[in-house]
Amino acid sequence: MTMAKTESNTLAIANFFIRKSLKENKAITQIKLQKLLYFAHGFHLVLKGSPLVSEQIEAWNYGPVIPMIYHKFKKWKNLPIEDVNIYRASNAIIKQEDIDFLDLVWHKFSHFTASQLVDLSHEKNGPWHFAVEKSKVLIGFVVPNIHMRNIDILKYFKQRFLHQYDLPDSHSFSKT
């Protein structure tokens, strides 16, 4: 994104998706929010050549998670998130080109249920699966909250999703 990548910016992106869900009356749970952030991050790596968020994405039981976002919204548990105001993103402003990008991700993935997004994020040989399997090999068991590498996310999204979802090429979004 064009704004500096900080915790407040990741929160602004989460709030963007929550506002979209409220405006369009499409429920968004904690799990669905995490997966939308993950897919937005993956496509951002491919289309804009840089990470969307600065926080480390971790492999949790239900797929990729940004822990800071989890802790900000965990009170909602598996219920639809209905409030964005208490999690203000301290003056983080999302520029129009970034709004266009996030709108595209929302358009492509908001119709999926949280369970469907979990299944997509758990695909065999994907970054989540790779991180979990690697921990089993290296340590002998699954390490909780193991980090997922951006290079693995980038390779997978390039290979698996880019053409399937008919996304524009990187020239459609200006790189800044």
NORFENFEN-V921586 format. One record per residue. N is the residue number from 0. SS is DSSP state (A for helix, B for strand, O for the rest). Layout:
# NORFENFEN-V921586
N/SS
N/SS
This chain:
# NORFENFEN-V921586
0/O
1/O
2/O
3/O
4/O
5/O
6/A
7/A
8/A
9/A
10/A
11/A
12/A
13/A
14/A
15/A
16/A
17/A
18/A
19/A
20/A
21/A
22/A
23/A
24/O
25/O
26/O
27/O
28/O
29/A
30/A
31/A
32/A
33/A
34/A
35/A
36/A
37/A
38/A
39/A
40/A
41/A
42/A
43/A
44/A
45/A
46/A
47/A
48/O
49/O
50/O
51/O
52/O
53/O
54/O
55/O
56/B
57/B
58/B
59/B
60/O
61/O
62/B
63/B
64/B
65/B
66/A
67/A
68/A
69/A
70/A
71/A
72/A
73/A
74/A
75/A
76/O
77/O
78/O
79/O
80/O
81/O
82/O
83/O
84/A
85/A
86/A
87/O
88/O
89/O
90/O
91/O
92/O
93/O
94/O
95/A
96/A
97/A
98/A
99/A
100/A
101/A
102/A
103/A
104/A
105/A
106/A
107/A
108/A
109/O
110/O
111/O
112/O
113/A
114/A
115/A
116/A
117/A
118/A
119/A
120/A
121/O
122/O
123/O
124/O
125/O
126/A
127/A
128/A
129/A
130/A
131/A
132/A
133/A
134/A
135/A
136/A
137/A
138/A
139/O
140/O
141/O
142/O
143/O
144/O
145/B
146/B
147/O
148/O
149/A
150/A
151/A
152/A
153/A
154/A
155/A
156/A
157/A
158/A
159/A
160/O
161/O
162/O
163/O
164/O
165/O
166/O
167/O
168/O
169/A
170/A
171/A
172/O
173/O
174/O
175/O
